[in-house]
Amino acid sequence: MAKLNCNDVLQYMDDYIDGEMDSELKKEMDLHLQKCDICHQIMMSHEKTINLLKKAMEIEPDQKMMIRIKNYLNSHLSKH
């Protein structure tokens, strides 16, 4: 496989984070990320964002808050 460029890395980023790529492509990604600080920083930021979203999805919302949100949405949606 040819060496990956920054656009390639961005294209395969989600597969890389999810561990859903073949070993040869992963090696090429690793090599590029070691050499390219910009792609490395983007990857780290993307990974942190995904992890924060996963944690947020685990939080059970407060019932009072859910009622307030539903009431707000119902009152505003019924006006349109």
C-alpha positions in Angstrom: 0.0 0.0 0.0 1.2 3.5 -0.8 2.0 5.8 2.0 -1.0 7.6 3.4 -1.4 11.4 3.2 -3.3 13.6 5.6 -6.6 13.3 3.7 -6.3 9.5 3.8 -5.8 9.6 7.5 -8.9 11.7 8.0 -10.9 9.4 5.8 -9.9 6.3 7.9 -9.9 8.0 11.3 -13.2 6.4 12.6 -12.2 2.9 11.4 -8.8 3.4 13.1 -10.4 4.4 16.4 -13.0 1.6 16.3 -10.3 -0.9 15.5 -12.0 -1.9 12.2 -9.1 -1.9 9.7 -6.7 -4.5 8.4 -3.2 -4.7 10.0 -1.4 -3.2 7.0 -3.5 -0.1 6.8 -3.2 0.3 10.6 0.6 0.2 10.3 0.4 2.9 7.6 -1.8 5.0 9.9 0.5 4.5 12.8 3.5 5.6 10.7 1.7 8.7 9.5 0.5 9.6 13.0 4.0 9.3 14.3 5.4 11.7 11.7 2.5 14.2 11.3 1.8 16.2 14.4 -1.3 17.8 13.0 -3.0 14.5 12.2 -1.9 13.2 15.6 -3.5 16.2 17.3 -6.7 15.8 15.3 -6.8 12.1 16.1 -6.4 12.7 19.8 -9.1 15.4 19.8 -11.5 13.1 17.8 -10.9 10.2 20.2 -11.5 12.4 23.2 -14.7 13.7 21.7 -16.0 10.2 21.0 -15.1 9.1 24.5 -16.9 12.1 26.1 -20.0 11.4 24.0 -20.0 7.7 25.0 -19.8 8.7 28.7 -22.6 11.3 28.2 -24.8 8.6 26.8 -24.3 6.5 29.9 -25.7 9.2 32.2 -29.4 8.8 33.1 -31.2 12.1 32.9 -33.0 13.5 35.9 -36.7 12.9 35.7 -37.6 16.5 36.7 -35.3 17.8 34.0 -36.8 15.5 31.4 -40.3 16.7 32.3 -39.2 20.3 32.0 -37.6 19.6 28.6 -40.7 17.8 27.3 -43.0 20.7 28.5 -40.7 23.3 26.9 -40.6 21.4 23.6 -44.3 20.8 23.6 -45.1 24.4 24.2 -42.7 25.7 21.5 -43.5 23.1 18.9 -47.3 23.6 19.2 -46.8 27.2 18.3 -45.4 26.3 14.9 
